[in-house]
Amino acid sequence: MSVFTHPEFDNHEHLSFHCDPETGLRAIIAVHNTSRGPALGGCRMFPYGNDEEALRDVLRLSKGMTYKSALANLDLGGGKSVIIGDPRQHKSEALLEAMGRFLESLGGLYIAAEDSGTSVADLQVMGRHTRHVAGVSSRPGFDGRPSTGDPSPATAYGTFVGIQAAVRHKLGRSDVNDLEGLKVAIQGVGNVGYRLAWHLSEAGAEISVYDIHQDQMERAVSELGARPADAEEILFLPVDVVAPCAMGAVLNDASIAKLQAPIIAGAANNQLARPEHDSALWQQGILYAPDFVINAGGIIDIHYERTGGSPDQVRRHLDGIGETLAEIFRRSERDSRPTGEIANRLAEERFQHYPRVDGV
Ligand code: NAD
């Protein structure tokens, strides 16, 4: 297993491997870049087929976090950790405590948050041995409601703000708060998608939804007046905005050719099946809000949990997602380049030359 010549290796600053035979813990922490601050990112537990798969994931995901935090203007770097194992079979309190000790051994270089395969409760167990866990405490949320540490409400609001920015840019609606009659198709109405649907329906949008779980879909239909759609049609409806809020890789060779909406703006991670699909969307005249920009609400919320920011501060920062997207859309038009490429470039500007020489 190579590291420095690994295709996903991108001058990562730090890689740690840890094995604890007593608890069965086998984990890797990757810190990609800390020029903006300590690396923060999820701790994923997954039954990787082999060590190579785990290494690939942690290298790729930690780099993604550097870009996400830089574009969200957070004083955070990019990092990620992976625990090799099936969360349903191999997770135990002792293993989580051992992970907590592993986190502590890095002295705060990396801060862990929940991810697939781990929960807030798991992070709290790790937190018995380290302060370097985040998204674990109750406090008033950005909307004044009590928050348990679940980042989904902030992610949903940030996605809503991002849709407003995309609509203003592409459809030329001058009043950013006016979404009256806007047609939006949402794929997946879980923690984020349902709340996004709520914001949109409050703003007067007409929503179509599809979710593989019938009860989730029925909730959006009965409570928000959403129109139920089929699995095969949800991405291809003749609407203004398609918002993928379920799984990744939904923008691929087959789907892009059939899209009718002029805007793709949703919370799902890794929506592009391959990097070149960024360009395919752009060539088709579709405005794509890069997922790692529009879905940064969760990490913004977690940042303020750590630093003790007020609900107002969090909300203002979430509103900044709209401004960052507007800048990406403008630059994309100016330079005639796809939005994902512009977002990557803007992120690099924000973390490669930081802190700025004027000390701001
Ligand atoms: P969730 O599991 O609560 O919701 C996902 C929903 O999608 C579920 O209701 C599920 O039934 C549905 N679904 C799954 N497969 C589907 C399919 N093929 N078609 C339609 N629906 C399908 O997850 P979530 O927290 O709402 O996250 C949604 C997406 O946003 C994920 O890609 C996640 O990685 C991303 N994201 C979430 C956050 C957050 O704060 N929760 C932050 C950043 C990114």
Residues whose N, C-alpha, C, O or C-beta is under 5 A from the ligand:
A	BS01	NAD	P151 S152 T155 Q187 G188 V189 G190 N191 V192 G193 Y210 D211 I212 H213 Q216 C245 A246 M247 A267 A268 N269 N295 G298
